[in-house]
Amino acid sequence: MLKAIIFDMDGTLIDSDELVLKIYDILTKTYPPKHLFESLDLGDVFASSYPEVLNMLYDDAKEEHLSLIHQTHQYLKHRYLKVFPGVKELLETLKQKGYKLGLLTSELRDIALDELNILGIDHFFDHIIAFDDVKKGKPNPEGLLDMMNYFKCQRHEVVYIGDQRSDGLAAKQASVYSILMDWHHAKPLAYQQLFSHVAHQHHDVLKIIDFLETSFIIMPQHSGLRIVQFTDLHLMHDEKDILTYQLITDMINHVKPDFIVFTGDQTMSEKAVFLYQELGLFMDEFKIPYTFVFGNHDSEHGITYQMLIDAISKSTTSMFHQGPKHLGYGNHLIRIENEHHQCLSTLIMLDTHVDDTYMMNGQPTWGYGMLSEDQINWYEQMTRIYPVPHLVFFHIPIYEVREAKKECGEYLENASTPPVKNRFLDVAKNHRAKGMFYGHDHYNDFIYHEDSVLMAYGRVSGHYDYGTPGFPKGARVIELDQHLNLKTYVILHLDIKKT
């Protein structure tokens, strides 16, 4: 559970860019610098303290420069300072929810306190660390670590919210969850890549924090956790859907899972929006939490993933989260906790997209989608925040599956993977992945091991056939006991009906 929300100040809570630029304009006209202000990166300017920028301009931070900055600030602050829309509501809501609020700023302490007081938000913060309170400012994580120590928080109990590269780098080095505050939808991809998530308004922040607080399932004390993986439903708004829904019903009633994961291609129809809405309502009847990843067929016929997300969003038992948009749709993490809310393990959902063009022997070549480098970085970041054994779910198998030697199960068609490798498997091995589960190829359900990582296809659950009519449909059961021992097996629908 989260204990503390820590904010950067300028550009995150306070709209002060115009004031800062005005101060530097007056300063450089009064004291011509050695280095032109126009040569500086504005992102670095807004992310840095006044002494740091003075060193960029003059190679020194002289007393007369700082004095003029203070004088100009006093003269202009009431004219230019304002909080971003919804900031006071955001802070008030978080305080009401019982979070400790911290402020970690690159601003000088006296100026920071003055600005907070002027804008009427100083009383929200339980602890403030300014530039002159630390030996090393951001992107060094010293301030964040000091804040965590003050609040007696572990890394997974903290969220840090900022707007600059230095904020993302500090959070990354401290291994804490971070949110990029991008009020104007203008932050470059290079900034987004450094953060765990991106928000554009105060409501986004509240939604992300709410997801972080509620995205967990409790490990049953005696039986361990039982997950059912359904894959490739291929709902098409025809008579085959009745058989698929019957399979889901019978499987859930037989297995009695604690959690359910759909690993892509839930639909393949121009009616996909309606079908996603119907699937959400259907799943709510079981009162069992579930989530899903998208497959390569879900967004056909001009249908967007956002339309599908909106369609299923009213489902009360769904734990799906859209995740950072620059990574795709549906990259999210669900914690497995004990009764004391200690994180034992995690379930990580990843979007393998649809397809891509790869350079093969110097030629652009079509291939199935794969995890991007940004997604791998995000996955690596999540496993540092939650350094526990975990399971990974996605739709399109990784390249290494085509080289697999099956240990058991059906292997009836060539693995349809991306045409090239990436570093995901190596990262997963190094970050305590216990198992990877995927779908996509309907006539495979085999398992094998990549060193200590169990690799497993799901069993096709939908009644759409493209190669082997009558191939028995089913689902994969995944069991994780309290010691995090992993066991998995396939159950066929026809076997259930016999009993």
MORACOR-V673086 format. One record per pair of residues at least 6 apart in sequence whose ideal C-beta (glycine too) atoms are under 6 Angstrom apart, sorted by the first residue. I is the first residue (numbers start at 0). GAP is how many residues later the second one is. Records with the same first field share a line. If there is no record, write none. Layout:
I = GAP ; GAP
This chain:
0 = 340
1 = 155 ; 211
2 = 150 ; 154
3 = 96 ; 98 ; 147 ; 149 ; 154
4 = 89 ; 94 ; 96 ; 154
5 = 96 ; 98 ; 141 ; 154
6 = 6 ; 96 ; 154
7 = 154 ; 159
8 = 94 ; 96 ; 98
9 = 6
10 = 35 ; 152
11 = 149 ; 150 ; 151 ; 169
12 = 74
13 = 69
14 = 67 ; 69
15 = 65
17 = 62
18 = 57 ; 61 ; 62
21 = 54
22 = 46 ; 49
23 = 13
25 = 46
26 = 41
27 = 9
32 = 24 ; 25
33 = 24 ; 25
34 = 22
39 = 16
44 = 8
46 = 117 ; 119
47 = 58
48 = 57 ; 82
49 = 19
50 = 10
53 = 7 ; 11
54 = 6
80 = 34
82 = 36
83 = 99
85 = 116
89 = 112 ; 115
90 = 33
94 = 29
99 = 26 ; 51
100 = 23 ; 24 ; 25
101 = 25 ; 45
102 = 22 ; 25
103 = 25 ; 39 ; 43
104 = 7 ; 25
105 = 25 ; 31 ; 32
106 = 23
107 = 23 ; 24
108 = 21 ; 23
111 = 18
115 = 6
126 = 23
128 = 14 ; 18
130 = 6
133 = 8 ; 9
135 = 6
137 = 28 ; 32
138 = 27 ; 30 ; 31
140 = 29 ; 32 ; 33
143 = 26 ; 30
144 = 29
147 = 10
154 = 20 ; 21 ; 230
155 = 229 ; 230
157 = 18
158 = 18
159 = 11 ; 16 ; 18
160 = 18 ; 20
162 = 18
164 = 26
167 = 10 ; 26 ; 27
170 = 7
174 = 209 ; 210
176 = 19 ; 208
177 = 17 ; 18
178 = 18 ; 20 ; 29
179 = 11 ; 12 ; 15 ; 18
180 = 18
181 = 16 ; 18
184 = 15
191 = 6 ; 134
192 = 181
196 = 11 ; 127
197 = 126
198 = 6
210 = 110
214 = 119
215 = 119 ; 121
216 = 42 ; 119
217 = 119
218 = 6 ; 117 ; 119 ; 125
223 = 255 ; 256 ; 257 ; 258
224 = 33 ; 255
225 = 31 ; 32 ; 253
226 = 30 ; 32 ; 251
227 = 27 ; 29 ; 32 ; 247 ; 249
228 = 32 ; 34 ; 208 ; 229 ; 247
229 = 32 ; 231 ; 245
230 = 32 ; 208 ; 227 ; 230
231 = 33 ; 207 ; 210 ; 228 ; 230
232 = 11 ; 33 ; 228 ; 229
233 = 31 ; 34 ; 228 ; 230
234 = 6 ; 32 ; 40
235 = 32 ; 33
236 = 32 ; 34
239 = 223
242 = 220
243 = 218 ; 219
246 = 214 ; 226 ; 246
249 = 246
250 = 224
251 = 34
253 = 242
254 = 222
258 = 30
259 = 28 ; 30
260 = 30 ; 132
261 = 30
262 = 30 ; 130 ; 132 ; 175 ; 176 ; 195
263 = 29 ; 30 ; 31 ; 131 ; 175
264 = 30 ; 32
266 = 8 ; 31
267 = 29
269 = 31
271 = 31
272 = 34 ; 38
275 = 32 ; 35 ; 36
276 = 34
279 = 32 ; 35
282 = 7 ; 34
283 = 31 ; 32 ; 33
288 = 28 ; 30
290 = 28 ; 29
291 = 28
292 = 37 ; 56 ; 100 ; 101 ; 102
293 = 11 ; 35 ; 36
294 = 100
295 = 58
298 = 6
304 = 24
308 = 13
318 = 15
320 = 11
322 = 7 ; 8 ; 9
326 = 47 ; 48 ; 51
327 = 23 ; 25
328 = 22
329 = 19 ; 21
330 = 19 ; 20
331 = 17
332 = 13 ; 15 ; 49
333 = 13
334 = 8 ; 11
335 = 8 ; 9
336 = 6
337 = 6
342 = 43 ; 45
344 = 43 ; 44 ; 45 ; 139
345 = 40 ; 44
346 = 44
347 = 42 ; 44
348 = 44
349 = 21 ; 44
351 = 17 ; 42 ; 43 ; 44
352 = 16
353 = 15
354 = 13 ; 14
355 = 13
356 = 7
357 = 7 ; 9 ; 61 ; 62
366 = 51 ; 52
367 = 28 ; 48 ; 50
368 = 27
369 = 48
370 = 53
375 = 48 ; 51
379 = 47
382 = 48
388 = 43 ; 45 ; 95
389 = 43
390 = 43 ; 44
391 = 41 ; 44
392 = 44
393 = 44
394 = 44 ; 45
395 = 44
396 = 18 ; 20 ; 41
398 = 18 ; 19 ; 22
399 = 25
400 = 14 ; 16
401 = 13 ; 15
403 = 44
405 = 40 ; 42
406 = 40 ; 41
408 = 36 ; 37 ; 38
409 = 34 ; 35
410 = 33 ; 35
411 = 31
412 = 28 ; 30
415 = 24 ; 25
428 = 22 ; 24
432 = 20
433 = 52
434 = 19 ; 51
435 = 19
436 = 19
438 = 19
441 = 18
442 = 25 ; 28
443 = 13
444 = 12 ; 14 ; 45
446 = 9
447 = 7
455 = 32
457 = 18
458 = 15 ; 16 ; 17 ; 31
459 = 13
460 = 12 ; 14
471 = 20 ; 22
472 = 20
473 = 16 ; 17 ; 18 ; 19
474 = 16
475 = 14
476 = 12 ; 14
477 = 10
478 = 8
479 = 6
